């Protein structure tokens, strides 16, 4: 596997669809990790815009829940459960005094590992089931693994844009 100088895996440029989707999702997962590298808890809690409560720690918590929700609940059919950190709110953005960046990153990595286990041998056409409320947005209660992987790439890419702005506000680090 080819990696960038910062250690992120380069998505394969001529692979099949599954390897391409997995490659881009892994790229975006590692981009988030890089945005959080070498930060103190105080920095990870910093807001770039006073009117927004968005923080890097909140993004990590949120994306751990996104992984758990889409791969465990929707794809694998596990029962819906409250967020791992219940006080973090339904989308897991809310910070609590006891939550540290290393704790949140460890939970996020655990959720990623579980996501990989659940999808490792599944074909892209395998389906998961949305709740009736979610199905109202898509028009169908069934979503393919292909759709879920594409959605997760979009989710990470959007939040990595947020992470880039947050990190730049913290210490001037931009890009990646």
N, C-alpha and C positions, 0 to 999 in steps of 0.2 A: 504494500500500500504506500502510495506517495503522500507525503505530508508537507505542509507549508512550514516555513521557518519557525512559526509559533507553535507547531505541533498539531494543528488541525488536519484531519484527513481530507485529502482532495477527492471529491466525488469522481468516480471513474468516468472518463469522457466518452467511452464507446461501449459501455456495458449494457446488459439487458435492462428492462424496465424495473425489475425488483432491486437489482444492485444500484441502479441510479437513484431510485427513491430512498432506499436505505442510506446510500452515500450522502445525499443532500440533507437528510434528517440528522445524521451523525455530524455533519459539518456544522449545522446550525446549533446542535446541542453543545458542541465544543466551543463555538463562538460565544455562547452565553457563559461558559466556564471561564473563558479568557477575559471576558468583561468583568468578572468577579475576582480574578486572580490578584493576590497580594493586597487585598483591602482589609481594613479593620472593620469591626462590627459597626462602629460609628459611621464610617464611610459608606458601608453597604446600606445604611438606613437614611442616607442623605437624599434629599429631594432636589431635583434640578430646577423645578419651578415651584415657588411657594404655594400656588393655588392647587397644585397636584399632590396627591399622597403617594404617587408612584416612586418606588425605590428599587434598587437592585435586589435587596433581600426579598422584597415583595414579589418581584418577578420570578425569582428562584422558587419561592413557595408556590406561586401560581402555576408555574410550568410543571412542578411535581404533581400538582393536582390534575393538570391537563393530561399528563401521561397516564396517571391512574384512571381517570375518568374514561378516556377514549380507548385505552387498550384493555383494562380490566373490566370495567362496567359495560361499555358499549360492545367491544369486540368479543371479549370472553364471556360476557353474560353474568359477571359477578354481581351480587346485590349492590345497590347504591349505598354508599356509606358516607358519613360526614367527612369533611376534610381531615387529613391526618392531624393537623393543628386546628382544632375546632374554633379556637378564638381568632383565627385568621380570616374569618368570614367565608361566605360561600365560594368566592373565587380565590381565596387564600392570599389576597394582597395585603390584608391588615397585619401590622406588626405587633408583636407582644414583647414585653421587656425581657422575657426569658429566652427568646429564640435568637440563636447566633447564626452567623453566616455559615460556619463549618457544619452546624447541625442541619441547616436547610440544604446545603449542598450534598451532604451525605444522604438525606432523605430523597432528594431529587435523583441522585445516582442510583439509589435502590429502586426507585420507580422506573427508571430507564432500563435497568437490568431486567426487571419483571416484564416490561413491555417487550423487550427483545425475546425473552423466553416464550411469551405467549404467541408471538408472531413468527418465530424462527422457521417453522416448517409449513406455515399456512400459505396457501396460494393467494395471489392478489384478488381473486374473485370471491374469496371467502367473505361472508358477511357477518356483521354485528347488528344489534338492534337498538334503535334510538327510543327514548321515552316518547310518549304521545306529544308532549310539548315540543320536543326537539324535531320530531317528524313533521310537525306543522310548518317548520321552516324549510325542510328539504322536500316535502311532498311524498315521502316514503319512509316507513319505519326501518327499512334495511339500508345499510351502507357497507360498501365493500372495503376490504383492507386497503385497496388502492386509494379509495376516497379518503380514508382515515389518514394514511401516510401523507397524502397531498395536503390535507387540512393541517396536519401537524407541522409540515414544512412551512406553510403559510403562517401559522401561529408563531412559530419560533422566529421566522424572518421579521415579522412585524414587531415582536417584542425585542428582538436584537437591535432594531432601530432605536427603540426606546432605551435599551441598555447602553447603546453607543452614546446617546445624548447624556444619560445619567453619568456615565464614566467620565466623559469629557468635562462635565461640570464639577466632578470630584477632584480630578488631578490633571486635566488637560489631555489625557490619553484619548485619541480618536482613531477611528478606522478599525480595520480587522473585521 
